[in-house]
Amino acid sequence: MVFRLTDDQQAIRDSILRLCAKYDDDYWFDRDHDGEFPEAFVKDVAAGGWLGISMPEEYGGSGLGITEASIMMQAIAESGAAQAGASSVHLNIFGPNPIVKFGTEEQKKRMLPPLIKGEDRACFAVTEPDAGLDTTRLTTRAAWDGKDYVVNGRKIWTTTAQSANKMLLIARTTPIEETKRPVDGLSLFYTDLDRSKVEVREIEKMGRMSVDSNMLFFDGMHMPKEDLIGEEGKGFRYLLHGLNPERVLISAEAVGIGRLALSRAVAYANERVVFNRPIGQNQSIQHPLARSWAELEAANLMAFHAAALYDAGEECGAEANSAKLLSSEAGFKACERAILTHGGMGYAKEYHVERYFREIMIAKIAPVSSEMILNYISEKVLGLPKSY
């Protein structure tokens, strides 16, 4: 199998890199310090029509695949924006997928165009403090009162909730003890974020300062039935449909950050002279960087293999999960090696590589851990007994 970008795909990458060139190292350095959301950057992405790259054309999107979306997200990360830039638009790329696949025609016409134009900003309210990766154990409740669904409960690690006006929310509409299986009774909604009934509390964290992460506390928030996506009780299944494309996008972004860090390390190794020779002349510097290049390129092939399978409508769970595993590890090693190549200056913010290292940690942790991916491969690919 040979993978190379088509002319159209290369044009997407080139266009995104030109857009990102306006937002240089100083811009992202400042956002990392002041914590301000990169509004100007996101508005430029929206103005170019890029938020709808994988959304259907009839609703204002470009109708392209996860492959093209991954090319776009990788270019954003690789440009210097790293995870901060990618995360500022990430949800718009894969988040509306359940609406596209399972929403009614009325919902698609109402919900998708404002997202694509950047008029609406959505957050993704799924994870809960006490459930972790065991999504079937979510306890946030959306109870039908005869007129509306009324939401009570908590969510955690909800990105962009500080500025979002919409949210994709999964909540339990039937208590778990009343269902045949734990996966039943969870429903998916795309609805208004009513701040009079939701407390949004920002989480202080180690990186990606300009893209907020939050705790959400729901206290009697009402949602109309028109905001229910698909059938009541099948929300968990709808979420599963979007897991593979999200893993592919995260993989592409992780490779982009790794390439960014590697390029900075190579430049420094060529410029930094010690003992009357550039440090890049030493094999102890060369070999780790060369290994990172090989690891990143291998991970990238797996990511785009998974993307191609998804776009072809084929099963890609093993490939998407493997891509996430390999890309996060390769990106992490590249960022670590970039810091070590810089020596003491790698610890200094002015060289930027310490920011990449802090931000690549997101790909190591989310949306699923490496250990859970290995569990999946062990069971689904190798046929070993389920271990959890």
Secondary structure, 3 states (H helix, E strand, C coil): CCCCCCHHHHHHHHHHHHHHCCCCHHHHHHHHHHCCCCHHHHHHHHHCCHHHCCCCHHHCCCCCCHHHHHHHHHHHHHHHHHHHHHHHHHHHHHCCHHHHHHCCHHHHHHHHHHHHHCCCCEEEECCCCCCCCCHHHCCCEEEECCCCEEEEEEEEEEECCCCCCEEEEEEECCCHHHCCCCCCCEEEEEEECCCCCEEEEECCCCCCCCCCEEEEEEEEEEECHHHEECCCCEHHHHHHHHHHHHHHHHHHHHHHHHHHHHHHHHHHHHHCEECCEEHHHCHHHHHHHHHHHHHHHHHHHHHHHHHHHHHCCCCCHHHHHHHHHHHHHHHHHHHHHHHHHHHHHHHCHHHCHHHHHHHHHHHHHCCCCHHHHHHHHHHHHCCCCCCC
